[in-house]
Amino acid sequence: MKIPKRGRYDTTDMVEDQAEPGSRGWVLRNLRGITLKREMNIAETNEYYRVSDELVDIYDERHRLTARDIQKIHRMWLGGIYAWAGKYRQVNIGKDGFHFAAAQYLPTLMTAFERGPLRRFTPCTFTSQEDVIHALAVVHVELVLIHPFREGNGRLARLVAAVMALQAGLPPLDFGAIRGGKRTAYFSAVQAGMDTNYEPMEEIFSAVVRRTLRLHGRQQRG
């Protein structure tokens, strides 16, 4: 499926063609002139790991995240690939018939996100692991539901979760628990958040934390 109806997302209200020339509609217009989907996946992944390391030195355990931080993290990650990195999207997007927040409401929704979940749950310095997992789940779900950017929202939400986890004294999160067939359960958990039901996502993050601690040889906190 090509842009504007491509791979993971369907787009509506496109005001201009955002496909990279020569990509046959499979790759978004980008600063590197990449035309192959596989090459783009590699580029985005490499930049993801780079920024994951950099965030550790930028946001400490006392920092309260803001909407501007969310934009900054997105720009740090994808700024060398897309000209619009860090800018709220101007198009409406959906996945498998599920529509994320309309583009016109993004500034208002991100302000509410900052004053609500980000203010309540960051810095993420809760003493119980149960509270940490709840905080990770709420912030993750609400950010993904808003879907503020044209590309990379799920991975951006993981970067934010990684920052919060480090604030909570956890090792770098390993998201292997939600790969492959478990992606369906993950997307269902995001949709459950529409009714402020965060329990499905809490179960997913509980599995992520357990896997992370196991890989690092650490015990799970109560």
N, C-alpha and C positions, 0 to 999 in steps of 0.2 A: 504494500500500500504506500503510495507516494504522498509527499507534501502537496497540498495542505491536508490530505488524509493519508497519514504516514504511520508506519510501525506501531508505536505505543499509543500515540495520541491522535485524536481527530480534532481538527481546528475549524472554527467558523469565523465569519466576519473578517477574513483576511483582507487587508487593504493593499498588500503588495506581495509579490512572489518572494518567499524567503528561502527557496531552494538554491543551493550552490550550483552555478552553471556547470554543466558537465556531469552532475551527479545523478541524472535521470530522476530527480525529485526525491532521492533517498536521504540526502544530507542537507541540513540547514546551511544557509549562507554563512560563511565563516571567514575569519581573518587569515587563515593559513591556506585557503584554497583547497582544502581537503574535499575530495569527491567520493571517496569510498567509505561506506558505513563502517566497515571493520577498522579502517584507519582512524576514523573519528572516535570510535569506542576506545581504542588504545590511547589516543591523545587525551580524551576526557578522563580516563582512568589514571593515567600518569600524573595529570594535574591534580586529581583528587588526592592521591597519596602524598604529593608534594605539599599541598595546603594542609593536609591532616597533621603533618609534622610542624608546620609553621604556627598553627593555631595554639599549640601547647605553650608557645612563648608569648602569645599575644593576650590571651584571656586567662587570668588567674582565678583562684577560688573565691575572690571577692567581687568579681565583675558581674553586674546585672546586665544581661543581654537586652538590646533594644532592636527596634525595626531597622535602624540604620546599621546595626551590626549584622543583621541578616543580609542586607544588601551588600555590605562589605565582604562578608564571607563568600557570597556568590560571585562577586567580582574578583576576589582573590583567586578563586578556583578557575573560573571560565573566562576571565578578562583577556587572556591571551588567545582565546579561540573565537569568542563572539563579541561583536561591538556592543551588543545590548546587555551584556553581563552586568548584573547588579541593578538593572532597571526593571521596574514592574512591567509585566507583559501588556501589550496593547491588543491582544486577541483573546477570544474566548476559546477554551479548550476543554475536552472531555476524554474519557477513556471508557470503552465498552458501554457506551450509552449513559455513563455517569458524568455529569457536568460539574466542573469545579467553579469556584466563585467567578462571577462576571468581572471582566477587566476593569470596568468603570468604577467598581467598588473597592478595588485593591488598596488604595491609600487609606481609606476609612477602616477597612478590615485589618490592615497591618497596624494601624494606630491602636485599635481595640485589642489586637493580639499582644502588643507591647504593654498596654495598661492592664491586661488580664493575665494570661498564662505566663508571659515572660517576667512580669513583676512578681507574681506569686511563687514561681518555681525556679527563678535564678536570682542570685547565685544558688546553685543546687547543693546545699550543704546540710541536707537532712541527715539525722543520725541513724534512722532505720532504713534498711534496704527496701522495705515495702514502700516507704514514702518516696524514695529515690525512683523506684520503678514507676510509681504513679505519676511523678513529675515528668519523667521521660516520655511516658505514654501520652499524657495530655498535650504537652508541647509538640510532640511529633505529629499527632493526629491533627491538631488545629492548624499547624503550618502546612501540612500536606493538603488539607481541605481547601485552604486559601489558594495554594498553588500560585505564588506570586510571580513566578518567572516563566519564561517561554520554554525552558528546558532545564532539567536537573533538579527538580524540586524534591524528589524522594531522597536523592543522594545528599542534597543540601540539608534536609532534615536529619540525616544520619550524622553529618558533620556537627550540627547543633547538638545532637544527642551525645556525641563524643566529647564535646566541650563540657556539657553538663555532667557527664559521668566522671570526667577528670576532676571537676570541682567537688564531686562526692567522694573522691579518693579511690575510684575504680580504675583498673587498667584500661588501655584503649579497647573500646568495644569491638568484638568480633561478630559481624552480622551474618555469619554463615548459617545461623539457625533459621533464616528466612529466605534462603535461596531455593531455586528449583520449584518443586511442587508446592512448597509452603507459601509461595507468592500469592496464591489464591486466598489463603487464610489471612495473609497480611492485608490485601486489598479489602477484604470483608471487614477487617478490624478498623480500617480507615473509614469505611462507610458507616459502621456502627457509631462512630463519633459524631455523625450528623445528629443523633439523638442524645448526645453527651454520654454515650455508653462507652467508657474507656476500658472496660474489663478485658475485651478481646485483645486490645493492644497491650495491656498490662501483662497478659499471659505471654505474648510474643516477646516483650522486653525482659520478662522474667527468664525466658529461655535464652535470650541473648546474653544476659548477665551470668547465668549459670555456665554457659559455654565459655564465656570470657574468663571467668574465675578458674574454671577447670583447666583451660589452656595455660593459665598463668600459675597454676598450682596453689591457688588461694581458696580459703574457706568462704562460704556464703554467710553474710551477716544476717542477724535477725531483725 
